Structures are given as C-alpha cells and as structure tokens.
Amino acid sequence: MAFYRAVLGARIDEIGTGGAPDAVRPSFWQVYITVDDVAATVKQAEALGAEILMPGEDTPHGRRRCGIRWAR
C-alpha cells in the first residue's frame, strides 16, 4: 500500500474482502482511495474514459463514496 500512497498522494484504507467469491460473483479486487472532492473526481474520471458504476453517495460513516471502473 505504501506504493499507492506515494504515487497517488492519497490515504488508502484497507477493508475486508467483502466475502468469498461464488458462481454469481467471481473473485475481484476492490480499492478504496480517499479524495478531497468525490464529485470532482467522478467528473475527471468520466472525462478520462472511466465507467461510473455509482455516482457519489453518503455512507453511514459520514463520508462520500463512488464506484469507478477504469477503462481498459
């Protein structure tokens, strides 16, 4: 994680795996990156060609989050 912190200049929190993969939901890797402005990040990611899976929403922990899939 130190590499990503250095490259992105962001705080990265490690959270659990989200459960075991099965036939419906295959194995995947999910990263949480803290940014100052979720709306601006979504806009920039979309402009760069990312797929927006979930626009900004409030979490029960008083934070905002979004879901972005980078273009391949």
Backbone as CSV, one residue per row, in Angstrom:
resi,resn,N_x,N_y,N_z,CA_x,CA_y,CA_z,C_x,C_y,C_z
1,MET,0.811,-1.191,0.000,0.000,0.000,0.000,0.861,1.265,0.000
2,ALA,2.057,1.194,0.535,2.920,2.373,0.561,3.168,2.913,-0.847
3,PHE,3.289,2.007,-1.828,3.498,2.424,-3.214,2.337,3.292,-3.687
4,TYR,1.107,2.844,-3.462,-0.055,3.588,-3.919,-0.190,4.921,-3.186
5,ARG,0.129,4.938,-1.909,0.091,6.200,-1.172,1.069,7.200,-1.787
6,ALA,2.266,6.721,-2.107,3.284,7.606,-2.679,2.897,8.074,-4.079
7,VAL,2.403,7.175,-4.904,2.069,7.518,-6.284,0.832,8.409,-6.354
8,LEU,-0.199,8.077,-5.596,-1.459,8.801,-5.670,-1.537,9.998,-4.740
9,GLY,-0.649,10.060,-3.768,-0.720,11.128,-2.789,-2.013,11.076,-2.006
10,ALA,-2.503,9.875,-1.740,-3.798,9.695,-1.094,-3.686,8.762,0.095
11,ARG,-4.663,8.863,0.994,-4.746,7.910,2.092,-5.538,6.717,1.588
12,ILE,-5.011,5.526,1.790,-5.678,4.314,1.342,-5.984,3.469,2.563
13,ASP,-7.268,3.150,2.758,-7.701,2.309,3.874,-7.875,0.888,3.379
14,GLU,-7.369,-0.064,4.147,-7.588,-1.468,3.810,-8.843,-1.943,4.525
15,ILE,-9.745,-2.541,3.765,-11.004,-3.043,4.300,-11.120,-4.495,3.882
16,GLY,-11.940,-5.265,4.539,-12.085,-6.687,4.252,-12.363,-7.006,2.797
17,THR,-12.383,-8.276,2.485,-12.531,-8.731,1.111,-13.960,-8.655,0.600
18,GLY,-14.937,-8.516,1.465,-16.322,-8.447,1.013,-16.965,-9.803,0.833
19,GLY,-16.328,-10.849,1.272,-16.922,-12.174,1.179,-16.239,-13.051,0.160
20,ALA,-16.574,-14.315,0.211,-15.967,-15.300,-0.693,-16.640,-15.256,-2.057
21,PRO,-15.867,-15.457,-3.135,-16.468,-15.493,-4.469,-17.352,-16.729,-4.623
22,ASP,-18.312,-16.637,-5.524,-19.171,-17.781,-5.825,-19.519,-17.750,-7.315
23,ALA,-20.459,-18.547,-7.744,-20.815,-18.632,-9.165,-21.433,-17.331,-9.674
24,VAL,-22.081,-16.584,-8.799,-22.737,-15.340,-9.208,-21.756,-14.177,-9.200
25,ARG,-20.912,-14.102,-8.171,-19.958,-13.006,-8.034,-18.552,-13.585,-8.001
26,PRO,-17.825,-13.481,-9.103,-16.469,-14.029,-9.139,-15.512,-13.214,-8.277
27,SER,-14.338,-13.723,-8.104,-13.302,-13.045,-7.342,-12.970,-11.697,-7.980
28,PHE,-12.711,-10.698,-7.163,-12.328,-9.382,-7.679,-11.477,-8.662,-6.647
29,TRP,-10.840,-7.594,-7.092,-10.005,-6.771,-6.228,-10.604,-5.385,-6.208
30,GLN,-10.861,-4.840,-5.031,-11.500,-3.538,-4.904,-10.607,-2.645,-4.061
31,VAL,-10.424,-1.421,-4.515,-9.549,-0.463,-3.839,-10.368,0.740,-3.405
32,TYR,-10.118,1.214,-2.201,-10.737,2.434,-1.706,-9.651,3.499,-1.616
33,ILE,-9.868,4.628,-2.271,-8.909,5.726,-2.261,-9.634,6.965,-1.748
34,THR,-9.051,7.653,-0.790,-9.639,8.855,-0.227,-9.244,10.059,-1.066
35,VAL,-10.240,10.847,-1.461,-10.006,12.073,-2.223,-10.706,13.229,-1.522
36,ASP,-10.292,14.448,-1.841,-10.894,15.619,-1.205,-12.290,15.935,-1.735
37,ASP,-12.550,15.669,-3.006,-13.811,16.049,-3.631,-14.301,14.904,-4.520
38,VAL,-15.270,14.130,-4.032,-15.776,12.970,-4.767,-16.405,13.402,-6.090
39,ALA,-17.205,14.457,-6.090,-17.875,14.897,-7.313,-16.870,15.286,-8.393
40,ALA,-15.834,16.016,-8.017,-14.808,16.421,-8.981,-14.039,15.213,-9.496
41,THR,-13.793,14.243,-8.619,-13.078,13.032,-9.018,-13.905,12.222,-10.004
42,VAL,-15.211,12.100,-9.756,-16.097,11.382,-10.676,-16.096,12.078,-12.039
43,LYS,-16.202,13.384,-12.030,-16.213,14.150,-13.285,-14.912,13.956,-14.060
44,GLN,-13.780,14.019,-13.365,-12.480,13.835,-14.017,-12.324,12.410,-14.539
45,ALA,-12.721,11.431,-13.735,-12.614,10.030,-14.160,-13.458,9.777,-15.400
46,GLU,-14.667,10.329,-15.427,-15.547,10.153,-16.580,-14.934,10.809,-17.827
47,ALA,-14.346,11.980,-17.654,-13.703,12.672,-18.773,-12.526,11.873,-19.325
48,LEU,-11.891,11.084,-18.463,-10.755,10.263,-18.877,-11.182,8.901,-19.419
49,GLY,-12.491,8.654,-19.480,-12.987,7.424,-20.075,-13.391,6.336,-19.104
50,ALA,-13.421,6.621,-17.805,-13.822,5.612,-16.821,-15.329,5.398,-16.867
51,GLU,-15.746,4.215,-16.481,-17.170,3.906,-16.334,-17.562,4.236,-14.901
52,ILE,-18.596,5.039,-14.730,-19.061,5.400,-13.396,-20.102,4.363,-12.975
53,LEU,-19.733,3.521,-12.028,-20.617,2.460,-11.546,-21.608,2.981,-10.520
54,MET,-21.169,3.970,-9.735,-22.009,4.542,-8.691,-21.557,5.977,-8.480
55,PRO,-22.413,6.965,-8.793,-22.020,8.345,-8.531,-21.926,8.566,-7.023
56,GLY,-21.439,9.679,-6.607,-21.252,9.944,-5.180,-22.494,9.692,-4.349
57,GLU,-22.296,9.047,-3.211,-23.378,8.815,-2.251,-22.805,8.883,-0.846
58,ASP,-23.655,9.239,0.112,-23.238,9.297,1.515,-23.151,7.893,2.090
59,THR,-22.195,7.696,2.999,-22.068,6.417,3.700,-22.551,6.591,5.133
60,PRO,-22.813,5.499,5.843,-23.221,5.602,7.245,-22.114,6.163,8.141
61,HIS,-20.895,6.244,7.615,-19.751,6.705,8.405,-19.468,8.187,8.200
62,GLY,-20.382,8.915,7.560,-20.212,10.344,7.362,-19.272,10.712,6.231
63,ARG,-19.009,9.790,5.357,-18.144,10.051,4.206,-18.961,9.916,2.932
64,ARG,-18.344,10.276,1.802,-18.974,10.058,0.499,-18.131,9.055,-0.258
65,ARG,-18.781,8.297,-1.141,-18.060,7.328,-1.944,-18.669,7.266,-3.330
66,CYS,-17.921,6.683,-4.247,-18.387,6.479,-5.606,-17.772,5.173,-6.107
67,GLY,-18.279,4.686,-7.204,-17.730,3.471,-7.822,-17.277,3.794,-9.228
68,ILE,-16.012,3.533,-9.511,-15.419,3.846,-10.811,-14.706,2.612,-11.339
69,ARG,-14.926,2.316,-12.618,-14.172,1.239,-13.276,-13.349,1.896,-14.381
70,TRP,-12.038,1.746,-14.269,-11.162,2.353,-15.262,-11.257,1.627,-16.584
71,ALA,-11.195,2.408,-17.643,-11.231,1.833,-18.994,-10.003,0.964,-19.223
72,ARG,-10.156,-0.075,-20.000,-9.038,-0.971,-20.273,-8.390,-0.640,-21.579
